[in-house]
Amino acid sequence: MNQIYVLHENSTWVVPLRAAFEAADLPYAEWFLDQGTLAFDRPPPEGVFYNRMSASSHTRGHRFAPELTHGVLNWLESHGRRVVNGSRALYLEISKLAQYAALQKAGIKTPRTVAAVGRAHVLAAAREFGPGPYILKPNRGGKGLGVQLFQSLAAIEAFLNSPKAIDEAPIDGIWLIQEYIRSAAPYITRCEFVGGRFLYAVRVDTSDGFELCPADECAAEDAFCPVDAPKASRFTVLPDFSHPILDRYAGFLAANDIEIAGIEFIADQAGDIFTYDVNTNTNYNAEAESLAAVPLTGMRAIARYLGGELAKAATAPTIAAAE
């Protein structure tokens, strides 16, 4: 059966997408890619494949889900299947270093960043930044996990000497030391794209921390994920947002075969924009969307886009893998 396949490792994040599929009467199936086998010598089914693998999968006990998904995506692509957010998107999802390189290539400014492996090298990199403050984050994160602000070199050294540094060590071993962008107000802006086109922006209050996943379901597992009434105010949808950066973002997404994503930036006190994160497994906050009365919610936009791609795939000739 020609249908939409959703590749993921977090069922709770798919709940609103299921509802959107069912409301649009779209056929779909889910591939939960935590562990299993991949018969690389057999052809995949027909359909449209939507990759929603998350960089934070290891925090849910799914350590090798991205690696398995990488193999699956290569399998699908080698058989000419229609893949939305394919292997290139996954590569950028799990490496902020790769994101920054791709963003800079597209002419998009990112914060000054140094990568380091090993405590001594993290400290040496921080010293090069001067007295502070600093942002310390893992190269593979997701949901803003592990992003910390340190006001001084002594503070970052104390953290690295503590058991917490071992518990929160990056899954790939790479720490990123980053300049702290002083903004005029404590918020960041996230620009949502579906089908490579701008959908809306979200203003996110960062006063209480950096774990900024907008998914409704995150309330159950992340204290900073604003779903209940007091927390939901952290997310404000800006349906009429306009800025020249949007054209550059659209060009960046097209150049990297990313069709669905949320891109986050912060503006410094002079108004200069620094882009610091690309989320190819994007989520949406339904309450914030409702308060803004957006004409098309994020999940409905994804369902509509995938439904359109499914209709195209049904009439397109199948491209077989090379013998």
DRENDO-1510 file (C-alpha; in Angstrom, 1 decimal, always signed):
<recs>
REC; n; res; u; v; w
REC; 1; MET; +0.0; +0.0; +0.0 .
REC; 2; ASN; +1.3; +3.5; -0.9 .
REC; 3; GLN; +1.3; +5.4; +2.3 .
REC; 4; ILE; +3.2; +7.8; +4.6 .
REC; 5; TYR; +5.8; +6.2; +6.8 .
REC; 6; VAL; +7.0; +8.1; +9.9 .
REC; 7; LEU; +10.5; +7.2; +11.2 .
REC; 8; HIS; +10.9; +8.0; +14.8 .
REC; 9; GLU; +11.8; +6.8; +18.4 .
REC; 10; ASN; +9.4; +8.9; +20.5 .
REC; 11; SER; +5.8; +7.9; +20.3 .
REC; 12; THR; +4.5; +10.7; +22.4 .
REC; 13; TRP; +5.8; +13.3; +19.9 .
REC; 14; VAL; +3.9; +11.6; +17.1 .
REC; 15; VAL; +0.5; +11.8; +18.9 .
REC; 16; PRO; -0.5; +15.2; +17.4 .
REC; 17; LEU; +0.8; +14.1; +13.9 .
REC; 18; ARG; -1.4; +11.0; +14.1 .
REC; 19; ALA; -4.4; +13.2; +14.8 .
REC; 20; ALA; -3.5; +15.4; +11.8 .
REC; 21; PHE; -3.2; +12.4; +9.5 .
REC; 22; GLU; -6.5; +11.0; +10.6 .
REC; 23; ALA; -8.2; +14.4; +10.3 .
REC; 24; ALA; -6.9; +14.5; +6.7 .
REC; 25; ASP; -7.8; +10.9; +6.1 .
REC; 26; LEU; -4.2; +10.0; +5.1 .
REC; 27; PRO; -2.9; +6.5; +5.2 .
REC; 28; TYR; +0.2; +6.2; +7.4 .
REC; 29; ALA; +2.4; +3.8; +9.3 .
REC; 30; GLU; +5.1; +4.2; +11.9 .
REC; 31; TRP; +8.6; +2.7; +12.0 .
REC; 32; PHE; +9.9; +2.9; +15.6 .
REC; 33; LEU; +13.6; +2.8; +15.0 .
REC; 34; ASP; +15.2; +1.9; +18.3 .
REC; 35; GLN; +16.6; -1.5; +17.5 .
REC; 36; GLY; +16.1; -4.2; +15.0 .
REC; 37; THR; +17.4; -5.4; +11.6 .
REC; 38; LEU; +17.7; -3.9; +8.2 .
REC; 39; ALA; +17.4; -6.2; +5.1 .
REC; 40; PHE; +19.6; -4.1; +2.9 .
REC; 41; ASP; +19.3; -6.6; +0.0 .
REC; 42; ARG; +15.5; -6.2; -0.2 .
REC; 43; PRO; +13.6; -3.2; -1.7 .
REC; 44; PRO; +11.6; -1.0; +0.7 .
REC; 45; PRO; +7.9; -0.5; +0.3 .
REC; 46; GLU; +6.4; +2.2; -1.9 .
REC; 47; GLY; +5.4; +5.5; -0.2 .
REC; 48; VAL; +6.6; +8.7; +1.3 .
REC; 49; PHE; +9.1; +8.4; +4.2 .
REC; 50; TYR; +9.2; +11.2; +6.8 .
REC; 51; ASN; +12.3; +11.1; +9.1 .
REC; 52; ARG; +11.6; +12.4; +12.6 .
REC; 53; MET; +14.7; +10.9; +14.3 .
REC; 54; SER; +15.8; +13.1; +17.3 .
REC; 55; ALA; +19.2; +14.1; +18.5 .
REC; 56; SER; +18.0; +13.5; +22.1 .
REC; 57; SER; +17.1; +9.9; +21.5 .
REC; 58; HIS; +19.8; +8.7; +23.9 .
REC; 59; THR; +18.1; +10.5; +26.7 .
REC; 60; ARG; +15.1; +8.1; +26.3 .
REC; 61; GLY; +17.3; +5.0; +26.3 .
REC; 62; HIS; +17.6; +4.8; +22.5 .
REC; 63; ARG; +21.3; +5.2; +22.2 .
REC; 64; PHE; +21.7; +3.8; +18.7 .
REC; 65; ALA; +18.5; +5.0; +17.1 .
REC; 66; PRO; +20.2; +7.7; +15.0 .
REC; 67; GLU; +22.7; +5.2; +13.7 .
REC; 68; LEU; +20.0; +2.7; +12.8 .
REC; 69; THR; +18.0; +5.5; +11.1 .
REC; 70; HIS; +21.0; +6.5; +9.1 .
REC; 71; GLY; +21.2; +3.0; +7.6 .
REC; 72; VAL; +17.5; +3.0; +6.9 .
REC; 73; LEU; +17.6; +6.4; +5.2 .
REC; 74; ASN; +20.5; +5.3; +3.0 .
REC; 75; TRP; +18.6; +2.2; +2.1 .
REC; 76; LEU; +15.5; +4.2; +1.1 .
REC; 77; GLU; +17.5; +6.7; -0.8 .
REC; 78; SER; +19.4; +4.1; -2.7 .
REC; 79; HIS; +16.1; +2.7; -4.0 .
REC; 80; GLY; +14.9; +6.1; -5.0 .
REC; 81; ARG; +12.1; +6.4; -2.5 .
REC; 82; ARG; +10.7; +9.8; -1.6 .
REC; 83; VAL; +12.3; +10.8; +1.7 .
REC; 84; VAL; +11.4; +14.0; +3.6 .
REC; 85; ASN; +14.3; +15.1; +5.8 .
REC; 86; GLY; +16.7; +12.4; +4.6 .
REC; 87; SER; +20.3; +11.4; +5.5 .
REC; 88; ARG; +21.7; +14.9; +5.1 .
REC; 89; ALA; +19.0; +16.3; +7.5 .
REC; 90; LEU; +19.8; +13.6; +10.0 .
REC; 91; TYR; +23.6; +14.4; +9.8 .
REC; 92; LEU; +22.9; +18.0; +10.7 .
REC; 93; GLU; +20.3; +17.0; +13.4 .
REC; 94; ILE; +22.9; +15.1; +15.4 .
REC; 95; SER; +25.9; +17.5; +15.0 .
REC; 96; LYS; +25.8; +21.2; +15.8 .
REC; 97; LEU; +29.3; +21.5; +14.4 .
REC; 98; ALA; +27.9; +20.3; +11.0 .
REC; 99; GLN; +25.0; +22.7; +11.4 .
REC; 100; TYR; +27.3; +25.6; +11.9 .
REC; 101; ALA; +29.5; +24.7; +9.0 .
REC; 102; ALA; +26.5; +24.5; +6.7 .
REC; 103; LEU; +24.9; +27.7; +8.1 .
REC; 104; GLN; +28.2; +29.6; +7.6 .
REC; 105; LYS; +28.5; +28.3; +4.0 .
REC; 106; ALA; +25.0; +29.7; +3.4 .
REC; 107; GLY; +26.2; +33.1; +4.7 .
REC; 108; ILE; +24.3; +32.9; +8.0 .
REC; 109; LYS; +26.1; +34.2; +11.1 .
REC; 110; THR; +26.6; +31.8; +14.0 .
REC; 111; PRO; +28.1; +32.5; +17.5 .
REC; 112; ARG; +31.8; +32.0; +17.9 .
REC; 113; THR; +32.3; +28.4; +18.8 .
REC; 114; VAL; +35.1; +26.1; +19.7 .
REC; 115; ALA; +34.8; +22.3; +19.9 .
REC; 116; ALA; +36.8; +20.4; +22.6 .
REC; 117; VAL; +37.1; +16.8; +23.7 .
REC; 118; GLY; +38.6; +16.3; +27.2 .
REC; 119; ARG; +38.4; +18.4; +30.3 .
REC; 120; ALA; +41.8; +20.1; +29.9 .
REC; 121; HIS; +40.9; +21.1; +26.3 .
REC; 122; VAL; +37.5; +22.4; +27.3 .
REC; 123; LEU; +39.2; +24.6; +29.9 .
REC; 124; ALA; +41.9; +25.8; +27.5 .
REC; 125; ALA; +39.2; +26.7; +24.9 .
REC; 126; ALA; +37.2; +28.7; +27.6 .
REC; 127; ARG; +40.4; +30.6; +28.5 .
REC; 128; GLU; +40.7; +31.8; +24.9 .
REC; 129; PHE; +37.2; +33.3; +25.2 .
REC; 130; GLY; +38.4; +35.6; +28.0 .
REC; 131; PRO; +36.8; +36.1; +31.5 .
REC; 132; GLY; +33.2; +35.0; +30.5 .
REC; 133; PRO; +30.3; +34.5; +30.5 .
REC; 134; TYR; +30.3; +31.3; +28.3 .
REC; 135; ILE; +27.8; +28.9; +26.9 .
REC; 136; LEU; +28.7; +25.2; +27.3 .
REC; 137; LYS; +26.7; +22.7; +25.3 .
REC; 138; PRO; +27.0; +19.2; +23.8 .
REC; 139; ASN; +27.5; +18.8; +20.1 .
REC; 140; ARG; +24.6; +16.3; +20.0 .
REC; 141; GLY; +21.9; +17.6; +22.2 .
REC; 142; GLY; +18.2; +18.1; +21.4 .
REC; 143; LYS; +15.5; +20.0; +23.3 .
REC; 144; GLY; +18.2; +22.4; +24.6 .
REC; 145; LEU; +19.4; +19.6; +26.9 .
REC; 146; GLY; +22.8; +20.2; +28.5 .
REC; 147; VAL; +23.0; +23.9; +27.5 .
REC; 148; GLN; +24.5; +25.8; +30.4 .
REC; 149; LEU; +25.5; +29.4; +31.1 .
REC; 150; PHE; +28.7; +30.0; +33.1 .
REC; 151; GLN; +29.6; +33.5; +34.3 .
REC; 152; SER; +33.3; +32.8; +34.9 .
REC; 153; LEU; +36.2; +30.5; +34.1 .
REC; 154; ALA; +36.2; +29.4; +37.8 .
REC; 155; ALA; +32.5; +28.3; +37.4 .
REC; 156; ILE; +33.1; +26.2; +34.3 .
REC; 157; GLU; +36.2; +24.6; +36.0 .
REC; 158; ALA; +34.1; +23.8; +39.1 .
REC; 159; PHE; +31.5; +22.1; +36.9 .
REC; 160; LEU; +34.1; +20.1; +35.0 .
REC; 161; ASN; +35.6; +18.9; +38.3 .
REC; 162; SER; +32.1; +17.7; +39.6 .
REC; 163; PRO; +30.4; +14.4; +39.1 .
REC; 164; LYS; +27.7; +16.3; +37.2 .
REC; 165; ALA; +30.1; +16.8; +34.3 .
REC; 166; ILE; +30.5; +13.0; +34.0 .
REC; 167; ASP; +26.7; +12.5; +34.2 .
REC; 168; GLU; +26.0; +15.2; +31.5 .
REC; 169; ALA; +29.0; +14.4; +29.3 .
REC; 170; PRO; +28.1; +14.7; +25.5 .
REC; 171; ILE; +27.1; +11.4; +24.0 .
REC; 172; ASP; +29.7; +11.9; +21.2 .
REC; 173; GLY; +32.3; +13.3; +23.6 .
REC; 174; ILE; +32.3; +16.7; +22.0 .
REC; 175; TRP; +31.7; +19.8; +24.1 .
REC; 176; LEU; +31.1; +23.2; +22.4 .
REC; 177; ILE; +32.2; +26.4; +24.1 .
REC; 178; GLN; +30.4; +29.3; +22.7 .
REC; 179; GLU; +30.3; +33.0; +23.1 .
REC; 180; TYR; +27.3; +34.3; +25.1 .
REC; 181; ILE; +25.2; +36.6; +23.1 .
REC; 182; ARG; +23.8; +39.4; +25.2 .
REC; 183; SER; +20.3; +40.2; +24.0 .
REC; 184; ALA; +18.2; +43.2; +24.7 .
REC; 185; ALA; +15.4; +41.0; +26.1 .
REC; 186; PRO; +15.5; +37.4; +27.4 .
REC; 187; TYR; +14.1; +35.5; +24.5 .
REC; 188; ILE; +15.1; +33.7; +21.3 .
REC; 189; THR; +13.1; +33.3; +18.1 .
REC; 190; ARG; +12.4; +30.1; +16.3 .
REC; 191; CYS; +11.4; +30.1; +12.7 .
REC; 192; GLU; +9.3; +27.1; +11.5 .
REC; 193; PHE; +9.4; +25.8; +8.0 .
REC; 194; VAL; +7.3; +23.1; +6.3 .
REC; 195; GLY; +7.9; +22.1; +2.8 .
REC; 196; GLY; +10.8; +24.5; +2.7 .
REC; 197; ARG; +8.4; +27.4; +3.2 .
REC; 198; PHE; +8.1; +29.7; +6.2 .
REC; 199; LEU; +5.1; +28.8; +8.4 .
REC; 200; TYR; +5.4; +31.1; +11.4 .
REC; 201; ALA; +7.9; +32.2; +14.1 .
REC; 202; VAL; +7.8; +31.6; +17.8 .
REC; 203; ARG; +9.2; +33.8; +20.5 .
REC; 204; VAL; +10.5; +31.8; +23.4 .
REC; 205; ASP; +11.2; +33.2; +26.9 .
REC; 206; THR; +14.6; +32.0; +28.1 .
REC; 207; SER; +14.4; +33.4; +31.6 .
REC; 208; ASP; +14.1; +30.0; +33.2 .
REC; 209; GLY; +16.6; +28.1; +31.2 .
REC; 210; PHE; +17.5; +26.7; +27.8 .
REC; 211; GLU; +15.5; +23.5; +27.5 .
REC; 212; LEU; +13.1; +24.9; +25.0 .
REC; 213; CYS; +11.3; +22.0; +23.3 .
REC; 214; PRO; +7.8; +23.2; +22.4 .
REC; 215; ALA; +6.2; +19.8; +22.2 .
REC; 216; ASP; +3.0; +19.6; +24.3 .
REC; 217; GLU; +4.0; +16.1; +25.6 .
REC; 218; CYS; +7.3; +17.4; +27.0 .
REC; 219; ALA; +5.6; +18.6; +30.2 .
REC; 220; ALA; +5.7; +15.0; +31.5 .
REC; 221; GLU; +9.5; +14.8; +31.2 .
REC; 222; ASP; +11.0; +18.2; +31.1 .
REC; 223; ALA; +10.5; +20.9; +33.7 .
REC; 224; PHE; +11.2; +23.6; +31.2 .
REC; 225; CYS; +8.8; +22.4; +28.5 .
REC; 226; PRO; +5.9; +24.8; +28.8 .
REC; 227; VAL; +2.6; +23.0; +28.4 .
REC; 228; ASP; +0.5; +23.9; +31.5 .
REC; 229; ALA; -1.0; +27.4; +31.7 .
REC; 230; PRO; +1.9; +29.1; +33.6 .
REC; 231; LYS; +4.6; +27.7; +31.4 .
REC; 232; ALA; +2.8; +28.1; +28.1 .
REC; 233; SER; +3.3; +31.8; +28.2 .
REC; 234; ARG; +7.0; +31.1; +27.4 .
REC; 235; PHE; +5.9; +30.4; +23.8 .
REC; 236; THR; +4.4; +33.1; +21.7 .
REC; 237; VAL; +3.5; +32.4; +18.1 .
REC; 238; LEU; +4.2; +35.3; +15.7 .
REC; 239; PRO; +2.2; +34.4; +12.6 .
REC; 240; ASP; +3.1; +37.7; +10.9 .
REC; 241; PHE; +6.8; +37.7; +11.6 .
REC; 242; SER; +8.9; +39.0; +8.7 .
REC; 243; HIS; +12.7; +39.4; +8.4 .
REC; 244; PRO; +15.3; +39.2; +5.6 .
REC; 245; ILE; +16.9; +36.2; +7.4 .
REC; 246; LEU; +13.9; +34.1; +6.3 .
REC; 247; ASP; +15.1; +34.1; +2.7 .
REC; 248; ARG; +18.6; +32.9; +3.8 .
REC; 249; TYR; +17.0; +30.2; +5.9 .
REC; 250; ALA; +15.0; +29.0; +3.0 .
REC; 251; GLY; +18.1; +28.9; +0.8 .
REC; 252; PHE; +20.0; +27.0; +3.5 .
REC; 253; LEU; +17.3; +24.4; +3.9 .
REC; 254; ALA; +17.0; +23.8; +0.1 .
REC; 255; ALA; +20.8; +23.5; -0.2 .
REC; 256; ASN; +20.8; +20.8; +2.5 .
REC; 257; ASP; +17.7; +18.8; +1.5 .
REC; 258; ILE; +15.8; +19.8; +4.6 .
REC; 259; GLU; +12.1; +20.3; +4.1 .
REC; 260; ILE; +10.7; +20.5; +7.7 .
REC; 261; ALA; +12.7; +22.3; +10.4 .
REC; 262; GLY; +12.7; +24.9; +13.1 .
REC; 263; ILE; +15.7; +27.3; +13.1 .
REC; 264; GLU; +16.5; +29.3; +16.2 .
REC; 265; PHE; +18.3; +32.7; +16.4 .
REC; 266; ILE; +19.1; +35.3; +19.0 .
REC; 267; ALA; +19.6; +39.0; +18.4 .
REC; 268; ASP; +22.3; +40.9; +20.4 .
REC; 269; GLN; +21.9; +44.3; +21.9 .
REC; 270; ALA; +22.9; +45.9; +18.5 .
REC; 271; GLY; +20.2; +43.9; +16.7 .
REC; 272; ASP; +22.6; +41.6; +14.9 .
REC; 273; ILE; +21.2; +38.1; +14.5 .
REC; 274; PHE; +23.1; +34.9; +15.4 .
REC; 275; THR; +21.7; +31.5; +14.4 .
REC; 276; TYR; +22.6; +28.8; +16.8 .
REC; 277; ASP; +20.4; +25.7; +16.2 .
REC; 278; VAL; +18.5; +23.8; +13.5 .
REC; 279; ASN; +15.9; +21.3; +14.6 .
REC; 280; THR; +15.0; +18.9; +11.8 .
REC; 281; ASN; +12.7; +17.0; +14.2 .
REC; 282; THR; +10.5; +20.0; +15.0 .
REC; 283; ASN; +7.6; +20.1; +17.4 .
REC; 284; TYR; +4.9; +22.6; +18.1 .
REC; 285; ASN; +3.0; +23.9; +21.1 .
REC; 286; ALA; -0.7; +23.6; +20.4 .
REC; 287; GLU; -1.8; +26.0; +23.1 .
REC; 288; ALA; +0.5; +28.8; +21.8 .
REC; 289; GLU; -0.9; +28.1; +18.3 .
REC; 290; SER; -4.4; +28.3; +19.6 .
REC; 291; LEU; -3.8; +31.6; +21.4 .
REC; 292; ALA; -2.4; +33.1; +18.2 .
REC; 293; ALA; -5.3; +31.7; +16.1 .
REC; 294; VAL; -2.9; +30.5; +13.4 .
REC; 295; PRO; -4.7; +29.5; +10.2 .
REC; 296; LEU; -2.7; +26.3; +9.9 .
REC; 297; THR; -1.1; +24.5; +12.8 .
REC; 298; GLY; +2.4; +23.0; +12.5 .
REC; 299; MET; +1.2; +19.3; +12.5 .
REC; 300; ARG; -1.6; +20.0; +10.1 .
REC; 301; ALA; +0.8; +21.8; +7.8 .
REC; 302; ILE; +3.1; +18.7; +7.9 .
REC; 303; ALA; +0.2; +16.4; +7.2 .
REC; 304; ARG; -1.0; +18.5; +4.3 .
REC; 305; TYR; +2.5; +18.6; +2.8 .
REC; 306; LEU; +3.2; +14.9; +3.2 .
REC; 307; GLY; -0.3; +14.2; +1.7 .
REC; 308; GLY; +0.6; +16.2; -1.3 .
REC; 309; GLU; +3.9; +14.4; -1.7 .
REC; 310; LEU; +2.1; +11.0; -1.3 .
REC; 311; ALA; -0.2; +12.0; -4.2 .
REC; 312; LYS; +2.8; +12.9; -6.4 .
REC; 313; ALA; +4.6; +9.6; -5.5 .
REC; 314; ALA; +1.5; +7.6; -6.4 .
REC; 315; THR; +1.8; +8.8; -10.0 .
REC; 316; ALA; +5.6; +9.0; -10.3 .
REC; 317; PRO; +7.5; +6.1; -11.9 .
REC; 318; THR; +9.5; +4.0; -9.3 .
REC; 319; ILE; +13.3; +4.4; -9.6 .
REC; 320; ALA; +14.9; +1.0; -9.0 .
REC; 321; ALA; +18.2; +0.6; -7.3 .
REC; 322; ALA; +21.2; +0.1; -9.6 .
REC; 323; GLU; +21.9; -3.6; -10.2 .
</recs>
